[in-house]
Structures are given as C-alpha cells and as structure tokens.
Amino acid sequence: MSCLHYSDSSNPYLSDPDVLLMLEFQKGDRAAFDKLMVKFYPRVLNFIYRFVGRREIAEDLTQDVFLKVFNQPQQYQPQAKLQTWLFTIARNVSLNELRKNKFIGFSLNQTAPTQEGELQTQISDPHAVNPSHAILQQEKVSLIKQAIAQLPENQRTAVILRRYEDFSYEEIAKTLNVSVKAVKSLLSRAKENLKKQLKDFIKY
C-alpha cells in the first residue's frame, strides 16, 4: 500500500526518523521494522514490566505488541509520534492481561532481559558508599514501585510514562486519549495518592 498520501509538508511528524521508518515498513521494508524493534523493544518491555510486575508475562506481552505492529502496520497514521502509538498498544495489552488475571505484584529481585542486557528492577544510587544506605535506597524504590502498582489505571499509566519514559504531557494525553489538563490532574492525584500510601515509610 502506497504512503504517498502522507507527503504533507505541513505534518511535523513526517520529519521524525521513527515515523519515517514506520512508513518505510508500511511499504514493505522489513529492515525498517528491525531497526524499530532494536530501538523500542527494550523500552516497551520496560514499560510493560513496570505495569504488570511479572517478567515472563511482560516478555510475552511485548512480543504481542510487536506482532500487532508487524501484522497490522497500516493501523499507524502519522498523526502522533510512533512511540505514542506503541505505548498505547502496550498499555492496552497490559490492561487486558491485568483484568484477565487479576494480579498485581512485583518480585523485587527479578531482572527483565532486553537486547541490551538485564533490565534492573532496582536502581541503585551510584553515589552511595555506605551499604546500609544503598539497602535503604533499594527499599525506598521497592515501596514506590509497589505504591505505583496500586494506583488507578490512568494514574498508573501517567506516572510510569512521565517518571520512567520521560513522556511530555502532550504525549501522555495522546496515549490516554485525554486532554493535557486531564493529564496534569491525573499526575496531581497520583502524587497525593502516593503520599498517602507511603507516608508511614518515606519522608518527603
């Protein structure tokens, strides 16, 4: 299927290298898909893992995301960044899995394998010298992750995309199909919910 109808010079997304790769894949260039896989697979796996909290399930769901992309590339339209579209798919498959299996939980010692090595679930403090301080930092990270997992779906998505994926408010809004104002409200409510959950464990 030709993508000539995308040649609108007023479309800012047509200058995005990721979008251009996707459009090339839509025209049949398998190498373009492989390049997108190399770039986005670890990030999508990371996002899903933080969302569902189970390594083996995150791996399966990440494969599902890229199978959807591979089998239905024409579903993407260059009206948003490619990563916004990918993370929307990732969120949907994660929510479907959570609703189906009704689980939420994190194994605090697991790591998620990626094409660039192991993805740590615990982020150590590179400036920490005292081992006891490092342990406290790891415990704090663990508590925050578990608290995030208890947030309502939209709040959880907004927090993960903002905190870990560095999405802009606009990108989060497109992923959730809400307004920027709604995103700011979600993040504000999420912050208050996290404070309530963590007030007995972490001093802000």
N, C-alpha and C positions, 0 to 999 in steps of 0.2 A: 504493500500500500504506500503510495507516494506521500511525502510530507511537505510538498511544495506549498500547501495552504498555510504552512507555518512561517513563511518568509515575510513576515510583517516586521519591518524595521523599527516600528514603534513598540514592539514587545520586548521589555527589558530582559526577560528570561532567555531570549534567544542568543544572548551573549554569554550565558552561563555554560562553562565547559561540560558540566554534568548533564545538563539538558541537551546539549548538542550530541553527547554520546548516546543518550537515550533515543534521540531522533534517528541517529545512525542505526541503532539496533532495530528500531521500528522498520527501517528499510532493509533489514536482513543482515546487518553486520554483527556477527557473533562475537568478534573481538571486542566490540564496544561494550557488550554485556559483560564480558570477562573483566574488563577494566573497572566497570561499575561494581562488580562483585568484590574485587580486590579492595576497593576503597570503602564500600559501605557495609560489607558483611560483618566485620568486627563491631561496627557501631550499632547495627541493628541487633546483633546478638547481645551486646552490652545492654541496650535498652530493654529488650525482652527479658533478659535475665533479672534485671532490677525490678521489672514489673511482676514477674511470676515467681521469682525466687528459687527456681529449680533448674539446675544446669542442663540435665538431659532433656527436659521439656523445652527449655529455651533453644537448644540446638535444633530440635525437631521443628519448632515454630519458625525459626529463622530460615530453615530450608523451605518451609511452606511459603514464606514471604517471597523468596526469590523464585520459587516455582511459579507463583502467581505472576510475577513480573515477566518471567521467561515465556509463559504460555499466553499471556494477555498484554503484550506491550502496548497495544493501541489504547488501553484504558488510560494511559497517561496523556494529558494535554498540557502544553507548556504555559500554564496559567498560574504556576507556583513553582518554587524550587523543587527539584527532584527529591531532595531529602524530605521535604514536607510530605510528598506523596508516599514515599517509602515508609516513613514513620507512622503515617495514618494507617497504612496496611498493617504494620507491625502492632500498632495499638489494637486494632480490630481483632487480629488473630489472638492476641494476648487476652483480651477481654472475653472472647468466646471460650477460650480454654479455662479461664478462671470461673466463668459462670457454669461451665460444664462439670468441672471437677471440684469446685468449691474449696480450693485450697489456697492458703497464703502462708508462706513461711520461708525462712532463709536458713540455709546451712552456713554457719559463719566461717567455716574452714574451707569451703569449696572455692575452686577457681574455675573460670569458664575458658576453654581453649578457643583461640582465634587463630587466624592465619599468621598473626604476628607474635604468637606465643600465648602464654597464660594470662588471662584477664583476672586480676586480683579482686576479690570481693572486699578485702580490707585494704585501706590506703594508709600506709604508714607515714609518719611525719619524718621527712628527710633530715630535719634539724634536731630530732630527738637524740639525746645521748643517754639519758637515764632509761634503762629497760622498763622500769615501773611506769615511767611517763609514757613510753610507747604503748604499753599494755592499756593504760587508761585511755589513750587516744583511740586505740582499736575498739575498746568497749564503747566509746562515745559514738564512733562511726557505726557500730553494730546497732546501737539503740536508735540512732537516727534512721537507718535503713528500715528497721522494723516498724518505726513510727510512720514512715512514709507509706509502707505497705498497708497500713490500716486506714489511710485516707480514702475518701470517696473517689470514684474512678477519675473524674475530670480533674480534681485537685491533684491526685497522684500523677496523672499524665503531665500536667502543667509543671509540677515540681521537678520531675525527672528530666523533662526536656529543657527546663531552664537551668537547673543545678548541674546536671551531668552532660547535657548535649549543647549547652550554650545557645539554645534557640532564642531568637528575638520574640518579643510579644506578638508581633505580626505573624511570625512563623507558627507559633503555638496556636494562635487564633485560627489559622487556616487548617492546622492539623485537627483541631477540635470542632471546626466549623462554628465558631462563635466570634463575637466582637473582641477587639483589643481591650475594651473596657471590662468585658466579662473575664478575660484572662487575668487582668490585674486584680479583679475581685476574687477569682479563684485562688491566686497566689497569696493574697492577703488572708483569706480564710484558712488556707492551708498552713500559713505561718502561725496563726493563732491556735489552730488545732494541734500543731506540733509542739508548741509551747506548753499547752495543757497536758499533752501526753508525756512530755519529757521534763516537766517542772520538778519532779522529785529526783531526777537523775542528773540533769545537766543545768549548770548555772549559765544564763545568757548574759 
